[in-house]
Amino acid sequence: MKVKLYFVGKLSDNFAGPVDYYVERLSHYCEFESIPIKQAKNLPDEKVIAQEGERLMKALEGETCIVVLSEEGRKLRSVEFANWLSVARSYAGCVAFVIGGAFGLSGEVKKRADLVLSLSPMTFQHDLAQLVLIEQIYRAMTIMRGESYHK
């Protein structure tokens, strides 16, 4: 299985170590790729969302299973997420996750998603959202294999 993470902006150095830690752990379960999308700047909020949405839609062309993160998305427990991911990998060779920019995701990107997922009803800083998501993907992989990490 291949997992891709598309995210707007760039990962700060403060989070690189913890993210790399989980990416390394994930490498035992799947192929993982992180794809930064250029952040829009110096525009009104609506135009930032639209421009970043266009960039994401172009980058996501050809992806068969897309999960976007949004605070209004579906809230899944770790075991439920593992079950969803297990089903998704049975019909899609790759699952692409999307984290938007500071102003969120365009409606177009959300409509393209197979799943709109919420990590929490709270809003997370984007680097932290990446770390939490990657850890949860790793946790899901261990659950699918019946390993004890998640307990």
N, C-alpha and C positions, 0 to 999 in steps of 0.2 A: 504494500500500500504506500502511496505517496501522499504527503500532507504539505500544502503550501500555505504560507501566511503572507497575505498582502496587507501592508499597513502604510498609512499616510505619514510622511515625515521621516525621521531617522531615530534610531535607538540611541539614547544618551549613554555615555561611557559609564555612568553610575549603575546602569542596569545590564550592561553587556556581560559581565561575569555571571550573574545569576541566570540570565537567559541562556548563555552558552552552556552552563551546567546542565540545564534541562534538555537543551538541544542534543547534547552529547548522550544523555540517558535515552532520549527518544531514538537515537540512531540504531539502537539494538532492536527496535520494533518496526520502524518505517523509515522511508526516505523523507527527509524534511528540507524544505526550501523556504527561505525568508526573502520576500520581494518588497523593497521600499518603493513607495509611489511619491513623486515630488509633491510637496506641500504648496498650495496656492498662498500667495501673500499680497498684502497691500490692496485688498479688494473688500467691498462690503461682504458681510457674512453670507448672504444668499449666493453671491457670485463665487465665493470660496467653495461653498458646498457644491455648486454646479460644476465648477472647473475640476475639482478633485473627483467628483462623480464621473465626469467624462473620462478622466485618466484611468480611474478604476475600471470602468466599463470596457475600455480598450484593452487593458491588461488582462481582464477576466475572459476575453473572447476565447472560446474553445473549452473552457472549464465545464465539467459536467455536473459537479456537485459543489454548491457554494453556500457557505455559512457566514452570515454577517453578524457582527456583534452590535447590539443596541440595547440600551437600558429598558426599552419597552418590549424586548423580545421574550421568547419562551424561557422559563426558568426550569432547568433540569438539575436533578441531583446527579452526583458523579456516576452512579450506577446507571441511571437513565441515559446520561450522555454516552456512556460506554456502549450501551445497547443501541442507541441511535447510530453511533459511529460504526458499530459492527454491521448494521444493516446497510449503511451508506457505502461501506467498502465492498459490499457484495455486488453492488450495481455500478460503482464508480471506481475507477482505478486511482483516482486522486480526489481528495477533499480539499477545497480551497477556503480558507478562513479570511475574513476581511475586517480590519479595524480602521475606522474612519479617522478623519482629522479632528481638530479641536472643536469644530462646529457640527460634527456628526456626518452622517451619510446622506446622500441624495435619495429621494424616493425611488428613482430609477434603479439604483444599486440594491435597495431593499427589496424591490419587486422581483429582481433577478434571482434572489436568494431561494434556496431550497429550505433553509431554516434561518430564522432570525432568532438569535440566541442572546440571552442576557446573562452576564456573569453575576449581576447583582442589581437591585433597584437603584443602587448608588452609582454615581459616575466616577470612573477611575481615570487617573492620568494615563496617557496612552502607553507609556513604557510599562507601567504597572499592569495594565490590561494585557499587554503582550506576555509578561511573565506569568500572570495567573492563567491565561489561556494555554500557554505551552505546558505548564505544570498539569493542567487538567487533561490535556491530550495525553501526556505521559501517564497520568493516573488511569485514564480510560484504557490505555493499552495494557497496563498491568491487570486491570479488572478483567479484560477480555481473555487474558491468559491465565486467570485464576491465581495470580501472584498476590503476595500479602502486603505490598506497599500501601495500598489504600486503607488498610485497617489500623 
